[in-house]
């Protein structure tokens, strides 16, 4: 392993260096091939110095290599997208972060843009836009895929929830009853029911299933938070 890493570091001299973080081997292999092919993105290719299969490996790879580019799927095991982005910015602020995602939630997509990612692309789209924009991003540009911009623009505005309503939402998503919510919040079950009713009214839903679906769509919860 050490010899392989030394060889990768040696081959990376004078080239842009990248880390690929995705929990699917086939995705990582395809991206590596594209990055390292001379003339496809860069004249000498882009050196892939590490791959990561989960969020913790992504953070460790960036800490170790301080790459020019991180191609990142934010929906991976062991660390949330927010945790990954925060740690990467702390350990390697000059690394360009390009997110490749299957997420379609306007709220979550907007959150990634607000977090300052350098590029945001959909896994559902072809690679043309990604490959054409990566050289620009490496040199300081930023880009959000046109399809994702349209998705965020057409989204219905998220409701303005109070802190209590957000707490209630989190606990409902976790499967807690009104009695359990009341105990955790230090209120009566009647007050917990009131918060639940207000929350569902604001979000214009009539059931817990609809509530969870709307909250996921609006980016108020993440997919891995369901059923926790």
Buried (B, 14 or more C-beta within 10 A) or exposed (E): EEEEEEEBEEBBEEBBBBBBBBBEEEBBEBBBEBBBEEEBBBEEBBBBBBBBBBBBBBBBBBEBBBBBBBBBBBBBEBBBBEBBBBBBBEBBEEBBBBBBBEBBBBBBBBBBBEBEBBBBBBBEBEBEBBBEBBBEBBEEEBBBBEEBBEBBEEBEEBBEBEEBBBBBBBBBBBEBEBEBBBBBBEBEBEBBBBBBEBBBEBBEBEEEEEBBBBBBBBBBBBEEBBEE
